[in-house]
Amino acid sequence: MSFVELLPLFMFIVLAILLFSGFPVAWVLGGVGLAFGLIGIVTEEFLFIQFRTLPSRIFGGIMENLILTAIPMFVFMGTMLERSGIARDLLNCLQVIMRRVPGGLALAVTLMGTILAATTGIIGASVIMMTLLALPIMIDRNYNHQLATGTIAASGTLGILIPPSIMLVIMADLLSRSVGNMFVAAVFPGLILAGFYILYIVIRCTINPSLAPALEKGIGPQSFFGIAIMVVRSFLPPIILIGLVLGSILGGLATPTEAAGVGALGAIVLGFINLVLLPSLGVQPFQLKLAGAVDIADGPVGGGFMTELRNFGRVLADVVDRTAQTNAMIFGIFIGATLFSFIFRSLGGDELVIGTVDALGFGSWGLLALIMILVFILGFFFDWIEITLIVLPVFAPIIQQMDFGDHVAKIDIVYWFAILMAINLQTSFLTPPFGFALFYMKAVAPSAVRIQEIYRGIIPFVLLQLTGLILVATFPEIALWLPRMLLN
């Protein structure tokens, strides 16, 4: 093959090298695309006038895309739940509810991760929050460090798959598919993975109870009334928020963008109740203690309504600032990836990939396996946003042309492929050397926890994630039955 025909291959090689340089991903993607566009002009494989289509692609495909407006609101919702203390109260509540089950605290962390996944979808926030809240408690109660760290890291990654996942919003946009259908297809696979984690923890802690000592009987509320107050105070609010967000989408009452707005407003209301209304009424934050659960103090816990309101205003300003920074990073990568994929396809990247696959004789299943292996390996080095915006635009159109026979209907291939990608990309947060969940955890974990223990702790959970990937690949109906049922 000539140099000109290999230009798309050289694009990937240069991109891979520069991604390790430490430059911002958005600049690397856009810079490589622009540079190879200029090379294409010199080699007459690309016309300069084609650059004029980029502004319309960026503004029409990204800036004016109403689907993508859901992302800032989902980010805001997750950040507000973190800063308002709702997640902290939820963990304390789940500890008490699960205290009679082997590995009860680890199971509480897993359930909390599942609930947070259904309310935030922000991996970094979930992992950091659960590490700060749960890991010191697990260490104090003599939990095995590997089991504790692995549970927290794996549970925190569920937000990439369980709706309302930001990644699923991005995938739906890239694939020009319904966000609602993508959400519905991901529900059951996400719950299966959570079930795998729970089953693994129960079996392992039943075999070896010393890995996860039980919660002392005298801690937390002992009466039915006390437990009921605890559930109403700490468990129901996030569950209600999940019902508002996912229920409105699955029930066809709202689009994902509208549901994201409901979720953001709901998070503000819950934050106001938790940070202003309850403290000003004298209701203390729920804490695990020997004397009981939720107490009503004789006077206000804080400095009065206006003081708590000013504090809430500072929290709200911080949440808005964090949300703006997160979204600037995400949409910057969007723009760079749009430029890169446009140049790649203009230089004949699709034809090069299809020709290579045909020459190697992989067939449909061989290509799918190759893509999954590629995504898994890329996950050792890159973040899910980078992998998604690089791999999906290149390989999704090719997968759509493949024939999987009776295994999966042609109309369902894209949704099936997207869910496989989402499950696979969970491993990118856990696999060393650059597993971001591991870095998030180590940055805030107690000094007694070593990085080697974190690495060993995630191995069983990565294997469980790969088991889930193989299961959905083998039985596509796991992901497809619920969308079909709701659509019919």
C-alpha positions in Angstrom: 0.0 0.0 0.0 1.2 3.5 -0.7 1.9 6.2 1.8 -1.3 8.1 1.0 -3.4 5.0 1.6 -1.8 4.5 5.0 -2.4 8.0 6.2 -5.3 6.9 8.5 -3.0 4.3 10.1 -0.3 6.9 10.7 -3.0 9.2 12.3 -3.7 6.5 14.9 0.0 6.0 15.6 0.7 9.7 16.0 -2.4 10.1 18.2 -1.3 7.2 20.5 2.2 8.6 20.9 0.9 12.2 21.7 -1.7 11.0 24.1 1.2 9.9 26.3 2.8 13.3 26.1 0.6 14.9 28.8 -0.9 17.5 26.6 -4.7 18.0 27.0 -6.6 15.4 25.1 -8.8 17.9 23.3 -5.7 19.7 21.8 -4.1 16.4 20.8 -7.2 15.1 19.0 -7.8 18.4 17.2 -4.1 19.0 16.5 -3.5 15.6 15.0 -6.7 15.9 12.8 -5.7 19.4 11.6 -2.1 18.3 10.9 -3.2 15.3 8.8 -5.8 17.4 7.1 -2.9 19.6 5.9 -0.9 16.5 4.8 -4.0 15.3 3.0 -4.1 18.7 1.1 -0.5 18.3 0.1 -1.1 14.7 -1.1 -4.4 15.8 -2.8 -6.4 13.3 -0.7 -8.2 16.1 1.1 -9.5 19.5 -0.2 -9.0 22.7 1.8 -12.6 23.7 1.1 -13.7 20.7 3.2 -12.4 22.5 6.3 -15.4 24.9 5.8 -17.8 22.1 6.9 -16.2 21.8 10.3 -17.9 24.9 12.0 -21.3 23.6 11.0 -20.4 20.1 12.2 -19.2 21.5 15.6 -22.1 23.9 16.1 -24.8 21.8 14.6 -23.6 18.5 16.0 -22.4 19.6 19.4 -23.2 23.2 20.5 -26.8 23.1 19.2 -27.4 19.5 20.1 -30.3 19.4 22.5 -29.5 15.8 23.6 -26.1 16.9 24.9 -27.6 19.6 27.1 -28.5 16.7 29.4 -24.8 16.3 30.3 -24.3 19.5 32.3 -27.5 18.9 34.2 -26.5 15.3 35.1 -23.1 16.5 36.2 -24.7 19.2 38.3 -27.1 16.6 39.9 -24.3 14.3 40.9 -22.0 17.0 42.3 -24.9 18.5 44.3 -25.7 15.1 45.9 -22.0 14.7 46.8 -21.7 18.2 48.4 -25.0 18.2 50.2 -24.2 15.1 52.4 -27.0 13.0 51.0 -24.6 10.3 49.9 -23.0 10.2 53.4 -26.4 9.7 55.1 -27.3 7.0 52.6 -24.1 4.9 53.4 -24.8 5.1 57.1 -28.4 4.0 56.5 -27.3 1.0 54.3 -24.8 -0.1 56.9 -27.5 -0.6 59.5 -29.9 -2.3 57.1 -27.3 -4.8 55.9 -25.5 -5.5 59.2 -26.8 -9.1 59.5 -25.6 -10.2 56.1 -22.0 -11.5 55.6 -19.8 -8.6 54.4 -22.7 -6.2 55.3 -20.6 -3.0 55.0 -19.1 -4.1 51.7 -22.6 -4.9 50.5 -23.8 -1.4 51.7 -21.0 0.1 49.6 -22.1 -1.9 46.6 -25.7 -0.9 47.0 -24.7 2.7 47.5 -22.6 2.6 44.4 -25.6 1.3 42.5 -27.9 4.0 43.8 -25.3 6.7 43.1 -24.9 5.3 39.6 -28.6 5.8 39.0 -28.5 9.4 40.3 -25.1 10.8 39.2 -23.2 8.8 36.6 -20.0 10.6 37.6 -17.3 8.0 38.3 -14.7 10.3 39.9 -17.2 11.8 42.3 -18.6 8.4 43.3 -15.2 6.8 43.9 -13.8 9.7 45.9 -17.0 10.1 47.9 -17.2 6.4 48.8 -13.5 6.2 49.6 -13.7 9.2 51.9 -16.9 7.9 53.6 -16.5 4.1 53.6 -12.8 3.2 53.5 -11.8 4.6 56.9 -14.8 2.9 58.5 -14.0 -0.4 56.7 -10.4 -0.2 57.9 -11.4 0.6 61.5 -13.7 -2.5 61.4 -10.7 -4.6 60.3 -11.9 -5.3 56.8 -9.5 -6.9 54.4 -7.9 -4.0 52.5 -8.1 -5.7 49.1 -11.7 -6.5 49.5 -12.5 -3.0 50.8 -10.7 -1.2 48.0 -11.9 -3.5 45.2 -15.5 -3.2 46.3 -15.4 0.6 46.4 -13.6 1.0 43.1 -15.8 -1.5 41.2 -19.0 -0.1 42.7 -18.0 3.4 41.8 -17.6 2.4 38.1 -21.3 1.3 37.8 -22.2 4.8 36.9 -20.7 4.4 33.5 -23.3 1.8 32.6 -26.4 2.3 34.8 -28.6 5.2 33.5 -28.5 8.1 33.6 -24.9 7.5 32.4 -23.2 10.5 30.7 -21.3 8.0 28.5 -24.6 6.6 27.2 -25.8 10.1 26.3 -22.5 10.6 24.4 -22.8 7.2 22.7 -26.4 7.8 21.6 -25.4 11.1 20.1 -22.4 9.6 18.2 -24.5 6.7 16.9 -27.6 8.9 16.2 -29.7 6.7 18.3 -32.4 7.3 21.0 -30.9 8.1 24.4 -34.0 6.7 26.1 -33.6 3.3 24.3 -29.9 3.3 25.2 -30.7 3.9 28.8 -33.3 1.1 28.8 -30.9 -1.3 27.2 -28.3 -0.6 29.8 -30.5 -1.1 32.9 -30.5 -4.9 33.1 -26.7 -5.4 32.3 -25.8 -2.8 34.9 -28.0 -4.6 37.5 -26.5 -7.9 36.6 -23.0 -6.6 37.2 -24.1 -5.2 40.6 -25.5 -8.6 41.3 -22.2 -10.2 40.4 -20.4 -8.0 42.9 -23.0 -8.7 45.7 -22.8 -12.5 45.0 -19.0 -12.5 45.1 -18.9 -10.5 48.4 -21.4 -12.7 50.1 -19.8 -16.0 49.0 -16.3 -14.8 49.9 -17.3 -13.4 53.3 -19.3 -16.5 54.1 -16.3 -18.7 53.4 -14.0 -16.4 55.3 -15.9 -14.1 57.8 -12.6 -12.6 59.0 -12.4 -10.6 55.8 -15.4 -8.5 56.7 -16.3 -8.4 60.5 -19.9 -7.6 61.2 -21.2 -4.3 62.5 -21.6 -4.3 66.3 -25.1 -5.0 67.4 -25.4 -1.9 69.6 -24.6 0.6 66.8 -27.5 2.4 65.1 -31.2 2.4 65.8 -32.5 -0.8 67.5 -36.3 -0.2 67.3 -38.5 -0.5 64.3 -39.5 3.2 64.8 -35.8 4.2 64.8 -35.1 2.3 61.6 -38.2 3.7 60.0 -37.0 7.3 60.7 -33.5 6.4 59.4 -35.0 5.1 56.1 -37.2 8.1 55.6 -34.4 10.5 56.5 -31.6 8.9 54.5 -32.8 6.3 52.1 -36.0 7.6 50.5 -34.7 10.9 49.2 -32.2 9.5 46.6 -34.7 6.7 45.7 -37.3 9.3 45.0 -34.9 11.2 42.9 -34.1 8.0 40.9 -37.8 7.5 40.4 -38.3 11.1 39.1 -35.4 10.8 36.7 -35.5 7.3 35.4 -39.2 6.8 35.8 -40.0 9.8 33.7 -37.7 8.5 30.9 -38.8 4.9 31.0 -42.4 5.8 31.3 -42.2 8.1 28.3 -43.2 11.1 30.3 -40.1 13.1 29.6 -37.1 13.1 27.2 -33.6 12.4 28.8 -32.9 16.1 28.6 -36.1 17.1 30.4 -35.5 14.3 33.0 -32.0 15.7 33.5 -33.5 19.1 34.3 -35.9 17.4 36.8 -32.9 15.6 38.4 -30.9 18.9 38.7 -33.9 20.6 40.3 -34.5 17.7 42.5 -30.9 17.7 43.7 -31.2 21.4 44.6 -34.4 20.7 46.6 -32.8 17.8 48.4 -29.6 19.8 49.1 -31.7 22.7 50.4 -33.6 20.3 52.7 -30.4 18.6 53.9 -28.3 21.8 54.4 -30.8 24.5 55.3 -34.3 23.3 56.3 -33.4 20.3 58.6 -30.5 22.0 60.4 -32.5 25.1 61.0 -35.3 22.9 62.5 -32.8 21.3 64.8 -32.5 17.9 63.0 -29.0 16.6 63.2 -27.3 14.7 60.4 -27.8 11.0 60.6 -24.8 9.3 62.3 -24.0 5.8 63.5 -23.8 5.9 67.2 -24.6 3.7 70.2 -27.4 6.0 71.5 -29.6 5.9 68.4 -30.0 7.2 64.9 -31.7 10.5 64.3 -32.0 12.9 67.2 -34.0 16.1 67.5 -31.8 18.6 69.3 -33.2 21.1 71.8 -32.2 24.0 69.6 -30.9 24.7 66.1 -27.8 22.6 65.2 -26.4 25.4 63.0 -26.5 29.1 63.3 -30.1 29.7 62.3 -31.9 29.7 59.0 -30.1 32.6 57.4 -26.7 31.3 58.3 -27.5 27.9 56.8 -29.0 29.6 53.8 -25.7 31.5 53.2 -23.8 28.2 53.6 -26.1 26.6 51.0 -25.4 29.5 48.7 -21.6 28.8 49.0 -22.2 25.1 48.3 -24.4 25.9 45.3 -21.7 28.3 43.9 -19.1 25.6 44.3 -21.3 23.0 42.6 -21.9 25.3 39.6 -18.1 26.0 39.4 -17.2 22.3 39.4 -20.0 21.5 36.9 -18.7 24.2 34.5 -15.1 22.9 34.7 -16.2 19.3 34.1 -18.3 20.3 31.1 -15.7 22.5 29.6 -13.3 19.4 29.6 -16.0 17.1 28.1 -17.1 19.5 25.3 -13.5 20.4 24.5 -12.8 16.7 23.8 -16.0 16.6 21.8 -14.7 19.3 19.4 -11.3 17.7 19.1 -12.8 14.3 18.4 -15.1 15.7 15.8 -12.2 17.2 13.9 -10.1 14.0 14.2 -12.9 11.6 13.1 -13.9 13.9 10.2 -10.3 13.9 8.8 -9.8 10.2 9.5 -12.9 9.3 7.4 -12.1 11.8 4.7 -8.7 10.2 4.3 -10.2 6.8 3.7 -10.0 5.4 7.3 -13.2 3.4 6.9 -12.0 1.7 3.7 -8.6 0.9 5.3 -10.2 -0.8 8.3 -12.8 -2.8 6.3 -10.1 -3.8 3.8 -7.8 -4.9 6.6 -10.5 -7.0 8.3 -11.5 -8.6 4.9 -7.8 -9.4 4.2 -7.4 -11.0 7.6 -10.6 -13.0 7.2 -11.9 -12.2 10.7 -15.5 -12.0 9.7 -18.2 -10.3 11.9 -17.4 -12.1 15.1 -13.6 -11.7 14.6 -14.0 -8.0 14.1 -16.2 -7.7 17.2 -13.6 -9.6 19.3 -10.8 -7.5 17.9 -12.6 -4.3 18.8 -13.4 -5.5 22.4 -9.7 -6.6 22.9 -8.5 -3.2 21.5 -10.9 -1.3 23.8 -9.8 -3.4 26.8 -6.1 -2.8 26.1 -6.7 1.0 25.5 -8.4 1.0 28.9 -5.0 0.4 30.5 -3.8 3.7 29.3 -6.7 6.1 28.4 -9.9 7.4 29.8 -13.3 6.3 28.6 -14.1 9.7 26.9 -10.9 9.4 24.8 -11.6 5.8 23.9 -15.3 6.4 23.1 -14.7 9.4 20.9 -11.8 7.8 19.1 -13.1 4.2 18.6 -16.9 4.6 18.3 -17.0 6.9 15.3 -14.5 4.7 13.4 -15.8 1.2 14.1 -19.5 1.7 14.7 -20.4 2.3 11.0 -18.4 -0.8 10.2 -20.1 -3.0 12.8 -23.4 -1.8 11.4 -22.5 -3.4 8.1 -21.6 -6.7 9.6 -23.9 -9.7 9.6 -24.4 -11.7 12.8 -27.1 -13.9 11.4 -29.9 -14.9 13.7 -27.8 -14.1 16.8 -28.9 -10.4 16.8 -31.2 -8.6 14.5 -29.7 -6.0 12.1 -31.8 -3.2 13.7 -30.5 -4.1 17.2 -26.8 -4.4 16.4 -25.9 -0.8 17.2 -27.6 -0.9 20.7 -26.0 -4.3 21.4 -22.5 -3.0 20.4 -22.9 0.2 22.4 -23.7 -1.8 25.6 -20.8 -4.1 25.0 -18.6 -1.1 24.7 -20.0 0.4 27.9 -19.4 -2.8 29.9 -15.9 -3.1 28.5 -15.1 0.6 29.3 -15.8 0.0 33.0 -12.5 -1.9 33.1 -10.6 1.2 31.9 -11.2 2.7 35.4 -9.8 -0.3 37.2 -6.9 -1.6 35.1 -3.4 -0.4 35.9 -1.2 1.4 35.3 -3.6 4.3 34.5 -6.9 3.1 36.1 -8.4 6.4 37.0 -10.6 5.0 39.8 -7.4 3.6 41.4 -5.8 7.1 41.3 -8.9 8.7 42.7 -8.9 6.2 45.5 -5.2 6.4 46.4 -5.4 10.2 46.4 -7.8 10.3 49.3 -7.3 6.8 50.9 -5.7 6.5 54.4 -2.0 6.0 54.3 -2.4 2.5 55.7 -3.7 1.4 52.3 -1.0 0.6 49.8 -1.3 0.9 46.0 -0.3 -2.8 45.7 -3.4 -3.7 47.8 -5.6 -1.6 45.6 -4.2 -3.3 42.4 -4.8 -6.8 43.8 -8.2 -5.8 45.1 -9.6 -4.9 41.7 -8.6 -8.2 39.9 -11.7 -10.2 40.9 -14.0 -7.3 39.9 -12.3 -6.9 36.5 -12.9 -10.6 35.9 -16.5 -10.2 36.9 -16.9 -7.3 34.4 -15.3 -9.4 31.6 -17.7 -12.2 32.6 -20.6 -9.8 32.2 -19.2 -8.7 28.8 -19.0 -12.3 27.5 -22.5 -13.0 28.9 -24.1 -10.0 27.0 -22.1 -10.9 23.9 -23.4 -14.5 24.0 -27.0 -13.6 25.0 -27.9 -10.2 23.4 -31.4 -10.4 24.8 -30.0 -9.5 28.2 -29.7 -5.9 26.8 -32.4 -6.0 24.2 -35.5 -7.6 25.9 -36.4 -4.6 28.0 -36.3 -2.0 25.1 -38.4 -4.4 23.0 -41.0 -4.9 25.8 -41.3 -1.1 26.5 -41.5 -0.3 22.8 -44.2 -2.9 22.2 
